């Protein structure tokens, strides 16, 4: 027999309609067997649900559980020294080219055991969950060899199992050129396509494949080779694109039907139009923009006008975005990128789900979706974007009983 419950006396930000936030005042929601069975104004509750166990939520705000759709939260070591160097004038590219940046994290991650990576990553993971996150995307990419890439992805799976939350894993083997392949980038692409990616896929460790298309990383031609292999294996695609320059990565991703293209500060009109045509989600990452003190804003107006769906994410990583607060990310999206509070909340719910290919399961509050909901002690949805350094999460409402 399935367990059912009626939650009432709530404001519900369904994130489903043209009405701001899809907001239902004085609402109610019925949950049964882990799914939303009914949602709407309490006065319209069907008689068939009379007599269910009830819980009065005292007028608080209910939203879909939040989604962080772009993180690199599994890594060894720290890059606090590089933070100091940037404050003294060094650029991200200069640090990377001198052996720092991603490669310094690669060294620390290769050295760490699987148990050490898990114990170091769990507090970062828990920090996200404490702010209403129920789905986290986690990338590899700090191994750049078969053994460590697999180790990272295993830790990602283990984090989800340990906390009983959804983790979507992404293989990011083409994140940087490893030291043993310096000056041999094409040979490294061969290695990834022939050995690493097939082994990761055989172990069912990756839900998608990503790459870093940039002057300090890989060209569109090299990324295309990885994308071709991923497509042969039936894996969805994502891409770091146009963060530091415009190589046409977003258009490439769109042409491959990628789920998302991420960063996008240097995205041009051709890339915008390609993404609009393909439905590829733009994932904006204000934490990296803030940490690197960038001045080139992503083209928000052009993305809006073209109808490109826009998500936001923490980009939690040791170098360019050591951010483990999804609520601060929402605030940053508004203050730095001039997104509206509604756009930002949509960017960590409905659109974030779309960026991970799980929009049919979560991201909105509607009949048939999974019962993964966050209850907030606030008076209006905009408060989730307005406050800085404050967590108003009351509780998570998650029904998985059957």
Secondary structure, DSSP 4 states (H G I P E B T S, - for coil): ---EEEEEEEEEE---SSSGGGEEEEEEEEEETTEEEEEEEGGG--GGGTTS-EEE-TT-EEEEPEEE-------SS--HHHHHHHHTT--HHHHHHTT-THHHHHHHHHHS-HHHHHHHHHHHHHHHHTTTEEEEEEE--S--SHHHHHHHHHHHHHHHHHHT-EEEEEEEEESS--GGGTT-HHHHHHHIIIIIHHHHHHTT--SEEEEEESTTSB-HHHHHHHHHHHHHTT-EEEEEESSSS--SHHHHHHHTT-SEEEE-TT--HHHHHHHHHHTPEEEE-HHHHHHTT------HHHHHHHT--EEE-----SSS-----HHHHHHHHHHHH---HHHHHHHTTHHHHHHTT-TTTSSS--TTSB-EEEEE--SSTTHHHH-SS---EEEEEE----
